[in-house]
Amino acid sequence: MAIYLDSNSKIIVQGMTGAEGMKHTQRMLAGGSDIVGGVNPRKAGETVEIEGKSLPVFGSVAEAMAETGANVSVIFVPPAFAKAAMVEAIDAQVPLIVTITEGIPVHDSAAAWDYNLKKGNKSRMIGPNCPGIISPGKSNAGITPSNITGAGPIGLVSKSGTLTYQMMFELRDIGFSTGIGIGGDPVIGTTHIDALEAFEADSETKAIVLIGEIGGDSEEKAAEYISKHVSKPVVAYVAGFTAPEGKTMGHAGAIVSGSAGTAQAKKEAFEAVGVKVGKTPSETAQLMRDIIAGL
């Protein structure tokens, strides 16, 4: 089992013919993902050879879906055009939209998210500014290396891309049902809580790792949700214990003010509901090993 993405997922890539889109399409194909085409209105009708596979380029997302049966779109277009790409995918009612692009204006992300709600919330949106989602051995929609881990009983949801990779690698011998990098931007399509709900409902996910970062209150909200709705064991790591207060830190755009949004406040919120919090990613991985050993 997996959440959101599985072996039946058929993926199109918006921006496939660009440098980043081409590179990561190749990596997704090499990892076993079923990529069925790309979207670029200026190159519609062309065919691109990647990893020995001929991939058609379509003029629109709707056309690509109609021709290929695609149910996932991964967006690699530049920031200035990302809102239009997301809106196009929403209009086509792609069930899963994964936006990798970094540097999208927050207003654009908020507008796309609001547009999806107004259109009936038909699309599950992940990102932006994220590594995407991977269900090892089944499919990979994004930039997470496919060879760092295998399939297994752990679910992972993370704000940080690099910590997603590290945690999956550290626990590679146990394996993951699905790993989701939700992104660290102020406005994102899928939250910690969304992923926790899905992992709780997935019979094959036995335990969950949650990775957060300083800034905002999504981790505190996740802790509250866990206390009320999650029966499976959860361990957490919060990046940013050494960050100075009052500064914007890294890609997360996290502003720490007083105790709100600090790593310590998030750690205390998790521990108050029985979630063990590691001081380092490696310690967090060991906490998960101990849990799996006891199941």
C-alpha positions as CSV (number, residue, x, y, z in Angstrom):
1,M,0.0,0.0,0.0
2,A,1.0,3.6,-0.4
3,I,-0.8,7.0,-0.1
4,Y,-1.6,9.3,-3.0
5,L,0.9,7.6,-5.4
6,D,1.2,4.0,-6.4
7,S,2.1,1.6,-9.2
8,N,-1.1,2.6,-11.1
9,S,0.0,6.3,-11.2
10,K,0.5,7.6,-14.7
11,I,2.6,10.8,-14.7
12,I,2.8,13.7,-17.1
13,V,5.5,16.4,-16.6
14,Q,4.6,20.0,-17.2
15,G,7.9,21.5,-18.3
16,M,9.4,18.2,-19.4
17,T,11.4,19.7,-22.3
18,G,13.2,22.2,-20.0
19,A,16.6,21.4,-18.5
20,E,15.3,20.5,-15.0
21,G,12.2,18.8,-16.4
22,M,14.3,16.6,-18.7
23,K,16.8,15.7,-16.1
24,H,14.3,14.6,-13.5
25,T,12.0,12.9,-16.0
26,Q,15.0,10.7,-16.8
27,R,15.6,10.0,-13.1
28,M,11.9,9.2,-12.5
29,L,11.9,6.8,-15.4
30,A,15.1,5.2,-14.3
31,G,13.4,4.7,-10.9
32,G,10.5,2.9,-12.4
33,S,7.9,5.6,-12.6
34,D,5.3,5.4,-15.4
35,I,5.9,8.7,-17.2
36,V,3.5,8.9,-20.1
37,G,4.2,12.3,-21.6
38,G,5.0,16.0,-21.2
39,V,3.2,19.3,-21.7
40,N,4.7,22.3,-23.5
41,P,2.3,24.3,-25.9
42,R,5.3,25.5,-27.9
43,K,6.5,21.9,-28.6
44,A,3.2,20.1,-28.9
45,G,3.3,17.2,-31.3
46,E,7.0,16.5,-30.8
47,T,8.4,13.4,-29.3
48,V,11.3,13.2,-26.8
49,E,13.5,10.2,-26.3
50,I,14.4,9.6,-22.6
51,E,15.7,6.4,-21.1
52,G,14.9,4.6,-24.3
53,K,11.2,5.7,-24.1
54,S,9.5,7.9,-26.7
55,L,7.5,10.5,-24.7
56,P,4.9,12.6,-26.6
57,V,4.7,16.3,-25.9
58,F,1.1,17.7,-25.6
59,G,-0.2,21.2,-25.9
60,S,-2.2,21.1,-22.8
61,V,-2.8,19.1,-19.6
62,A,-6.3,18.2,-20.6
63,E,-5.1,16.8,-24.0
64,A,-2.3,14.8,-22.2
65,M,-4.9,13.3,-19.8
66,A,-7.3,12.4,-22.6
67,E,-4.6,10.7,-24.7
68,T,-2.6,8.9,-22.0
69,G,-5.0,8.4,-19.0
70,A,-2.5,10.4,-16.8
71,N,-3.6,10.9,-13.2
72,V,-0.6,12.8,-11.9
73,S,1.2,15.9,-13.1
74,V,4.6,17.0,-11.9
75,I,5.4,20.7,-12.5
76,F,8.9,21.9,-13.3
77,V,8.1,25.2,-15.0
78,P,9.9,28.4,-14.0
79,P,8.4,30.4,-11.1
80,A,6.8,33.1,-13.3
81,F,4.7,30.5,-15.1
82,A,4.0,28.1,-12.2
83,K,0.7,29.6,-11.2
84,A,-0.6,29.2,-14.8
85,A,0.6,25.7,-14.9
86,M,-1.1,24.8,-11.6
87,V,-4.3,26.4,-12.7
88,E,-4.2,24.5,-16.0
89,A,-3.8,21.2,-14.1
90,I,-6.6,22.1,-11.7
91,D,-8.9,22.9,-14.6
92,A,-8.1,19.5,-16.1
93,Q,-8.9,17.9,-12.7
94,V,-5.7,16.0,-12.4
95,P,-6.1,14.0,-9.2
96,L,-2.5,14.7,-8.0
97,I,-0.5,17.8,-8.8
98,V,3.1,17.9,-7.6
99,T,4.8,21.3,-7.9
100,I,8.5,21.1,-7.5
101,T,9.4,24.7,-8.5
102,E,11.1,26.9,-6.0
103,G,10.7,30.6,-5.8
104,I,7.1,30.9,-6.7
105,P,5.6,34.1,-5.2
106,V,3.5,33.3,-2.2
107,H,0.6,35.2,-3.7
108,D,0.6,32.9,-6.8
109,S,0.7,29.8,-4.6
110,A,-2.2,31.1,-2.5
111,A,-4.2,32.0,-5.6
112,A,-3.7,28.5,-7.1
113,W,-4.7,26.9,-3.8
114,D,-7.8,29.0,-3.5
115,Y,-8.7,28.3,-7.2
116,N,-8.5,24.6,-6.5
117,L,-10.9,25.0,-3.6
118,K,-13.3,27.1,-5.6
119,K,-13.2,24.4,-8.4
120,G,-14.4,21.8,-5.9
121,N,-11.0,20.7,-4.5
122,K,-10.8,17.9,-7.1
123,S,-7.0,17.9,-7.1
124,R,-4.6,16.9,-4.3
125,M,-1.8,19.5,-4.5
126,I,1.7,18.8,-3.1
127,G,4.2,21.7,-2.9
128,P,5.4,24.0,-4.1
129,N,9.2,24.2,-3.4
130,C,9.3,20.5,-2.5
131,P,11.0,17.2,-3.5
132,G,7.6,15.6,-4.3
133,I,6.3,12.2,-3.3
134,I,7.8,8.7,-3.6
135,S,6.3,5.3,-2.9
136,P,9.4,3.1,-3.1
137,G,9.1,0.2,-5.5
138,K,5.9,1.7,-7.0
139,S,6.4,5.3,-8.3
140,N,8.2,8.5,-7.8
141,A,6.8,11.9,-8.7
142,G,9.5,14.5,-8.0
143,I,13.2,14.7,-7.3
144,T,13.7,12.3,-4.4
145,P,16.4,9.8,-5.5
146,S,14.7,6.5,-6.2
147,N,17.7,4.4,-5.0
148,I,18.1,5.6,-1.5
149,T,15.5,3.4,0.1
150,G,13.1,0.5,-0.3
151,A,9.5,-0.3,0.4
152,G,8.5,-0.9,4.0
153,P,6.1,0.0,6.8
154,I,7.2,3.6,7.6
155,G,5.3,6.7,6.4
156,L,7.3,10.0,6.2
157,V,6.1,13.6,5.9
158,S,8.6,16.3,5.9
159,K,8.9,20.1,5.3
160,S,12.6,19.7,4.3
161,G,13.8,18.2,1.1
162,T,17.3,17.2,2.2
163,L,16.0,15.8,5.5
164,T,13.5,13.7,3.6
165,Y,16.4,12.2,1.7
166,Q,18.5,11.7,4.9
167,M,15.7,10.1,6.9
168,M,14.8,7.7,4.0
169,F,18.5,6.7,3.6
170,E,19.0,6.2,7.4
171,L,16.0,3.9,7.6
172,R,16.5,2.2,4.2
173,D,16.9,-1.3,5.6
174,I,13.4,-1.0,7.0
175,G,11.8,0.9,4.2
176,F,8.8,3.3,3.5
177,S,5.3,3.0,2.3
178,T,5.4,6.6,1.1
179,G,7.6,9.6,1.7
180,I,6.2,13.1,1.1
181,G,8.1,16.3,1.0
182,I,5.4,18.9,1.6
183,G,7.7,21.9,1.1
184,G,8.5,24.7,3.5
185,D,6.8,27.7,1.8
186,P,4.2,29.7,3.8
187,V,1.4,28.4,1.5
188,I,1.4,24.7,0.5
189,G,-1.2,22.4,-0.9
190,T,-0.7,19.4,1.4
191,T,0.0,19.7,5.2
192,H,1.4,17.5,7.9
193,I,-2.1,16.9,9.0
194,D,-3.3,15.8,5.5
195,A,-0.4,13.2,5.4
196,L,-1.0,12.0,8.9
197,E,-4.7,11.4,8.1
198,A,-3.7,9.4,5.0
199,F,-1.1,7.4,6.8
200,E,-3.5,6.6,9.6
201,A,-5.9,5.2,7.1
202,D,-3.3,3.1,5.2
203,S,-3.2,-0.4,6.5
204,E,0.4,-1.0,5.4
205,T,1.8,2.0,7.2
206,K,2.7,0.9,10.7
207,A,4.6,4.0,12.0
208,I,5.2,7.6,11.0
209,V,8.1,10.0,10.9
210,L,7.3,13.7,10.9
211,I,9.9,16.3,10.1
212,G,9.2,19.9,10.8
213,E,11.0,23.2,10.8
214,I,11.0,26.4,12.8
215,G,8.4,29.1,12.0
216,G,4.6,29.0,11.8
217,D,2.4,26.6,13.8
218,S,1.9,23.7,11.5
219,E,3.8,21.3,13.8
220,E,1.8,22.4,16.9
221,K,-1.4,21.8,14.9
222,A,-0.1,18.4,13.8
223,A,0.6,17.5,17.5
224,E,-3.0,18.4,18.4
225,Y,-4.2,16.3,15.5
226,I,-2.1,13.3,16.5
227,S,-3.5,13.4,20.0
228,K,-7.0,13.1,18.7
229,H,-6.9,11.1,15.5
230,V,-3.6,9.1,15.1
231,S,-3.3,5.7,16.8
232,K,0.0,4.7,15.1
233,P,3.3,5.6,16.7
234,V,4.9,8.8,15.5
235,V,8.4,10.2,16.0
236,A,9.4,13.7,15.1
237,Y,12.4,15.9,14.3
238,V,12.3,19.7,14.2
239,A,15.0,21.5,12.3
240,G,16.3,24.8,13.7
241,F,17.2,24.4,17.3
242,T,20.3,26.6,16.8
243,A,18.5,29.3,14.8
244,P,18.5,32.9,16.4
245,E,15.1,34.3,17.2
246,G,13.7,37.1,15.1
247,K,15.5,36.0,11.9
248,T,14.1,34.6,8.6
249,M,15.8,31.3,8.2
250,G,16.5,29.5,5.0
251,H,14.0,28.4,2.3
252,A,11.2,27.9,4.9
253,G,10.8,31.6,5.2
254,A,10.3,30.9,8.9
255,I,10.1,34.0,11.2
256,V,10.5,33.1,14.8
257,S,8.9,35.5,17.2
258,G,9.0,34.9,21.0
259,S,8.2,31.3,21.8
260,A,5.8,30.9,18.8
261,G,7.4,28.9,16.0
262,T,10.6,28.0,17.8
263,A,12.0,24.5,17.7
264,Q,11.7,24.2,21.5
265,A,8.0,25.1,21.4
266,K,7.3,22.5,18.7
267,K,9.3,19.9,20.5
268,E,7.3,20.5,23.7
269,A,4.0,20.3,21.7
270,F,4.9,16.9,20.3
271,E,6.2,15.5,23.6
272,A,3.0,16.6,25.4
273,V,1.0,14.2,23.2
274,G,3.4,11.3,23.5
275,V,5.5,11.9,20.3
276,K,9.2,11.3,20.9
277,V,11.4,14.0,19.3
278,G,15.0,13.3,18.3
279,K,17.7,15.9,18.8
280,T,19.3,15.0,15.4
281,P,18.0,13.2,12.3
282,S,20.1,10.1,13.3
283,E,18.6,10.0,16.8
284,T,15.1,10.3,15.3
285,A,15.9,7.4,13.0
286,Q,17.0,5.3,16.0
287,L,13.7,6.2,17.8
288,M,11.9,4.8,14.8
289,R,14.0,1.7,14.8
290,D,13.1,1.1,18.4
291,I,9.4,1.4,17.6
292,I,9.6,-0.9,14.6
293,A,11.5,-3.5,16.7
294,G,8.7,-3.4,19.3
295,L,5.8,-3.8,16.8
